[in-house]
């Protein structure tokens, strides 16, 4: 299953999430800090959405109210709610 999420309040513009057997198979960010987001994507692979949401929800970037990790958590929450 593939899911796309339009981010808000971050340098990245969109997150594409691919799920397989209830776990994250791949995450791709459009825009943002490429190296950091590649690292984030690699770290969440193989985890369930719930595990990632618990770890990343509420993380802020500088003075912003959100961050790319927080936006990933929000995307996973929205994706889970649509099931």
Protein Blocks (a to p, Z undefined) as FASTA:
>chain_A
ZZddddehiabfbdcdddeehiafbdcdeehjfklmmmmmmmmgopafklmmmmmgopae
hjbfbdfklmmmmmmmmmmmmZZ
